[in-house]
Amino acid sequence: MSKVLVVVYSYTGTSRRVAQLLCSQQGWPLGTVADVRPRRGVEGNLRCILDSLLRRRPPVRYDGPPPETFDLVVLVAPVWLLRLAGPMRSFVGRSGRSLQRVAVLSVMGGQGAPNAAAEIAALCGSTPVLAAAVTQREADDGSCAGLLQSFGTAIQGALGPAAPVRAAELSTQAV
Ligand SMILES: Cc1cc2nc3c(=O)[nH]c(=O)nc-3n(C[C@H](O)[C@H](O)[C@H](O)COP(=O)(O)O)c2cc1C
């Protein structure tokens, strides 16, 4: 059976809840990316903004199973200033090229997911097999559950023996 790992970075908790729901639906394990220097309050928000504007890679630590041993890693992270959140940039910049295949689940207010997926593709040197986005509102009211189920099912199907991955056919929604 193919092995799938979900790796999440979350600043205010939304992406973590989305990742936990996906894991509970599919029975997948979860790894966590965290800031070495925690973000809090106005100063924390300012660092988020500067990380995005300057495309910085802030120091992070990873806690979870070794991602390179999985057939596919689902990366779940918020969008900041229409870009990938800095700490996930750090993680993918460090580990992306050792990952066999990736899928991307962006969490956002409403815009910027395509940029985040494109940045992950560039850092990994390969196109994600699947990219989708969940809004903060869909996460808060629970209405993302159906999309997450479809996303997980599409990944399981893509990893099945009779189903080679065709990225263009797998997008569950425009991102
Ligand atoms: C500094 C900062 C910048 C953000 N920029 C965007 C943005 O460009 N587009 C968007 O849709 N949401 C933006 N958001 C909203 C977050 O993506 C959204 O609230 C997300 O659910 C937060 O995920 P988290 O709780 O896992 O940190 C931004 C949030 C922060 C803190």
PDBQT file of the ligand as one rigid body, heavy atoms in Angstrom, charges set to zero:
ROOT
HETATM    1  C1  LIG A 201       0.656  38.020   7.415  1.00  0.00    +0.000 C 
HETATM    2  C2  LIG A 201      -0.540  37.400   6.770  1.00  0.00    +0.000 A 
HETATM    3  C3  LIG A 201      -0.760  37.572   5.413  1.00  0.00    +0.000 A 
HETATM    4  C4  LIG A 201      -1.865  36.971   4.793  1.00  0.00    +0.000 A 
HETATM    5  N1  LIG A 201      -2.024  37.125   3.439  1.00  0.00    +0.000 NA
HETATM    6  C5  LIG A 201      -3.057  36.500   2.829  1.00  0.00    +0.000 A 
HETATM    7  C6  LIG A 201      -3.209  36.570   1.407  1.00  0.00    +0.000 A 
HETATM    8  O1  LIG A 201      -2.417  37.167   0.682  1.00  0.00    +0.000 OA
HETATM    9  N2  LIG A 201      -4.269  35.947   0.832  1.00  0.00    +0.000 N 
HETATM   10  C7  LIG A 201      -5.192  35.265   1.583  1.00  0.00    +0.000 A 
HETATM   11  O2  LIG A 201      -6.133  34.739   1.005  1.00  0.00    +0.000 OA
HETATM   12  N3  LIG A 201      -5.065  35.169   2.930  1.00  0.00    +0.000 NA
HETATM   13  C8  LIG A 201      -4.019  35.767   3.559  1.00  0.00    +0.000 A 
HETATM   14  N4  LIG A 201      -3.870  35.647   4.918  1.00  0.00    +0.000 N 
HETATM   15  C9  LIG A 201      -4.879  34.889   5.663  1.00  0.00    +0.000 C 
HETATM   16  C10 LIG A 201      -4.398  33.460   5.980  1.00  0.00    +0.000 C 
HETATM   17  O3  LIG A 201      -3.922  32.794   4.827  1.00  0.00    +0.000 OA
HETATM   18  C11 LIG A 201      -5.562  32.665   6.552  1.00  0.00    +0.000 C 
HETATM   19  O4  LIG A 201      -6.083  33.338   7.668  1.00  0.00    +0.000 OA
HETATM   20  C12 LIG A 201      -5.171  31.268   6.932  1.00  0.00    +0.000 C 
HETATM   21  O5  LIG A 201      -6.335  30.553   7.239  1.00  0.00    +0.000 OA
HETATM   22  C13 LIG A 201      -4.270  31.243   8.150  1.00  0.00    +0.000 C 
HETATM   23  O6  LIG A 201      -3.856  29.924   8.372  1.00  0.00    +0.000 OA
HETATM   24  P1  LIG A 201      -3.256  29.475   9.772  1.00  0.00    +0.000 P 
HETATM   25  O7  LIG A 201      -4.322  29.718  10.820  1.00  0.00    +0.000 OA
HETATM   26  O8  LIG A 201      -2.943  28.039   9.620  1.00  0.00    +0.000 OA
HETATM   27  O9  LIG A 201      -2.034  30.300  10.052  1.00  0.00    +0.000 OA
HETATM   28  C14 LIG A 201      -2.784  36.223   5.551  1.00  0.00    +0.000 A 
HETATM   29  C15 LIG A 201      -2.558  36.054   6.932  1.00  0.00    +0.000 A 
HETATM   30  C16 LIG A 201      -1.442  36.619   7.537  1.00  0.00    +0.000 A 
HETATM   31  C17 LIG A 201      -1.196  36.402   9.001  1.00  0.00    +0.000 C 
ENDROOT
TORSDOF 0
